[in-house]
């Protein structure tokens, strides 16, 4: 069974659970050893598949990183 074939509420709960778990692990990695700078965005990407607020945070983060890379533009 594919994720898209699940009922919408079930899909949102499943994606939310997995996304928040990954995001929480990433936040813990800020204090503990681990690649938090990879895991936190991964959690946001997972959440952004179903939640608009996560898409907005991800978009703002990408814009901020782009500005940091190209400060003259």
Secondary structure, DSSP 8 states (H G I E B T S, - for coil): --GGGS-HHHHHHHHHHHHHHHHHHHHHHHHSSS-HHHHHHHHHHHHHTT-HHHHHHHHHHHHHHHHHH-TT-
